């Protein structure tokens, strides 16, 4: 009986020390990870709208709604919409660039943890490039990746749903800029 208690105490101490060490490491690395994510998102913003140099956040209830993109002469260049959908094995985060006709200029997958070799192919240029020049009415023309239809549909539907929801706001911003 004493041995069981002794082993239990040793195991508890090891678990307490390991948990404490993990908490310390997390406290040190969390700000660095967040800074890296912000840098990657800033780089992706510039990729989805060519020629945009400044991005202003449009907030709703303290939460990011979309970005408004401006060129070097401070003229409205387009919008960047952030959307999220549930793929096969993870949430998929997408940045979508829109021009002033609300046609897609490009998309960038910010985060995905889909099946390697199948679902993670949504990040490849062959899939992402299909979105260029498409609008809400032509997104059905996007070819899903064979063997990764759930991941492909998650990207397509997240873009369609988010842009549809934001369309009235985007049109107001376009009218205001003219």
DRENRO-303398 format. One record per residue (C-alpha): residue in one letter; residue number from 1; x negated, y, z. Coordinates in pm, whole numbers, always signed. Layout:
BEGIN
   resn   resi       px       py       pz
      A    NUM        X        Y        Z
...
//
This chain:
BEGIN
   resn   resi       px       py       pz
      X      1       +0       +0       +0
      X      2     -284     +239      +87
      X      3     -449     +177     -250
      X      4     -131     +275     -436
      X      5     -111     +604     -243
      X      6     -482     +668     -295
      X      7     -459     +604     -672
      X      8     -147     +816     -689
      X      9     -325    +1107     -519
      X     10     -629    +1075     -747
      X     11     -407    +1062    -1054
      X     12     -209    +1361     -929
      X     13     -530    +1559     -872
      X     14     -660    +1473    -1221
      X     15     -326    +1580    -1375
      X     16     -326    +1904    -1174
      X     17     -681    +1990    -1284
      X     18     -610    +1903    -1650
      X     19     -290    +2111    -1646
      X     20     -472    +2404    -1490
      X     21     -751    +2382    -1746
      X     22     -496    +2374    -2030
      X     23     -321    +2681    -1888
      X     24     -651    +2873    -1872
      X     25     -746    +2776    -2229
      X     26     -399    +2873    -2351
      X     27     -427    +3210    -2177
      X     28     -757    +3279    -2350
      X     29     -661    +3159    -2699
      X     30     -297    +3277    -2728
      X     31     -381    +3645    -2803
      X     32     -643    +3540    -3061
      X     33     -396    +3306    -3230
      X     34     -132    +3581    -3242
      X     35     -383    +3827    -3392
      X     36     -478    +3572    -3659
      X     37     -109    +3516    -3746
      X     38      -58    +3891    -3784
      X     39     -361    +3917    -4016
      X     40     -233    +3629    -4229
      X     41     +112    +3787    -4252
      X     42      -36    +4125    -4349
      X     43     -240    +3958    -4622
      X     44      +68    +3766    -4742
      X     45     +271    +4089    -4759
      X     46      +23    +4230    -5008
      X     47      +34    +3910    -5212
      X     48     +411    +3895    -5262
      X     49     +443    +4256    -5387
      X     50     +160    +4353    -5616
      X     51      +55    +4717    -5584
      X     52     +219    +4781    -5248
      X     53      -14    +4940    -4997
      X     54     +219    +5032    -4713
      X     55     +492    +4833    -4543
      X     56     +750    +4971    -4303
      X     57     +946    +4739    -4081
      X     58    +1324    +4767    -4087
      X     59    +1448    +4657    -3748
      X     60    +1795    +4556    -3638
      X     61    +1863    +4518    -3268
      X     62    +1488    +4529    -3201
      X     63    +1424    +4238    -3438
      X     64    +1251    +4245    -3777
      X     65    +1509    +4254    -4054
      X     66    +1279    +4307    -4355
      X     67     +985    +4514    -4477
      X     68    +1011    +4809    -4717
      X     69     +710    +4824    -4951
      X     70     +562    +5147    -5088
      X     71     +291    +5212    -5345
      X     72       -5    +5451    -5301
      X     73     +211    +5749    -5406
      X     74     +460    +5664    -5129
      X     75     +725    +5551    -5380
      X     76     +954    +5260    -5303
      X     77     +800    +4950    -5458
      X     78    +1032    +4679    -5325
      X     79    +1107    +4470    -5020
      X     80     +966    +4173    -4836
      X     81    +1210    +3941    -4666
      X     82    +1107    +3686    -4407
      X     83    +1323    +3374    -4393
      X     84    +1319    +3045    -4214
      X     85    +1472    +2707    -4292
      X     86    +1461    +2358    -4149
      X     87    +1260    +2121    -4366
      X     88    +1217    +1747    -4331
      X     89     +985    +1759    -4031
      X     90     +940    +2124    -3937
      X     91    +1072    +2476    -3967
      X     92     +947    +2647    -4280
      X     93     +873    +3021    -4274
      X     94     +874    +3205    -4607
      X     95     +790    +3560    -4718
      X     96     +973    +3669    -5032
      X     97     +884    +3978    -5232
      X     98    +1167    +4156    -5413
      X     99    +1142    +4432    -5671
      X    100    +1394    +4716    -5708
      X    101    +1621    +4493    -5921
      X    102    +1620    +4240    -5634
      X    103    +1429    +3993    -5847
      X    104    +1167    +3781    -5674
      X    105     +812    +3898    -5738
      X    106     +651    +3611    -5547
      X    107     +688    +3395    -5239
      X    108     +438    +3284    -4979
      X    109     +486    +3000    -4733
      X    110     +371    +3138    -4397
      X    111     +423    +2826    -4191
      X    112     +513    +2465    -4258
      X    113     +423    +2134    -4105
      X    114     +579    +1904    -4362
      X    115     +457    +1560    -4462
      X    116     +106    +1581    -4614
      X    117     +106    +1498    -4984
      X    118     +482    +1538    -5017
      X    119     +665    +1815    -4832
      X    120     +357    +2028    -4785
      X    121     +342    +2067    -5166
      X    122     +593    +2352    -5123
      X    123     +288    +2573    -5064
      X    124     +137    +2491    -5403
      X    125     +140    +2749    -5685
      X    126     +338    +2512    -5911
      X    127     +638    +2525    -5679
      X    128     +605    +2883    -5554
      X    129     +546    +3019    -5906
      X    130     +892    +2904    -6014
      X    131    +1050    +3179    -5804
      X    132     +892    +3470    -5994
      X    133    +1151    +3669    -6187
      X    134    +1444    +3483    -6034
      X    135    +1738    +3652    -5864
      X    136    +2010    +3514    -5637
      X    137    +2208    +3388    -5934
      X    138    +1921    +3192    -6086
      X    139    +1771    +3020    -5783
      X    140    +1955    +2701    -5881
      X    141    +1704    +2669    -6167
      X    142    +1417    +2598    -5927
      X    143    +1293    +2239    -5964
      X    144    +1257    +2059    -5633
      X    145     +940    +1865    -5568
      X    146     +988    +1493    -5631
      X    147     +993    +1313    -5297
      X    148    +1027    +1639    -5108
      X    149    +1375    +1758    -5195
      X    150    +1462    +1841    -4833
      X    151    +1158    +2068    -4799
      X    152    +1221    +2225    -5140
      X    153    +1588    +2289    -5064
      X    154    +1495    +2437    -4727
      X    155    +1279    +2699    -4902
      X    156    +1539    +2773    -5170
      X    157    +1833    +2794    -4929
      X    158    +1647    +3003    -4671
      X    159    +1560    +3260    -4938
      X    160    +1910    +3255    -5086
      X    161    +2081    +3290    -4748
      X    162    +1854    +3565    -4616
      X    163    +1852    +3777    -4933
      X    164    +2231    +3740    -4964
      X    165    +2277    +3860    -4607
      X    166    +2043    +4156    -4656
      X    167    +2157    +4255    -5006
      X    168    +2390    +4541    -4894
      X    169    +2111    +4695    -4683
      X    170    +1856    +4657    -4963
      X    171    +2089    +4822    -5215
      X    172    +2143    +5113    -4974
      X    173    +1767    +5161    -4942
      X    174    +1732    +5159    -5322
      X    175    +2008    +5419    -5360
      X    176    +1855    +5634    -5087
      X    177    +1513    +5627    -5259
      X    178    +1650    +5744    -5594
//
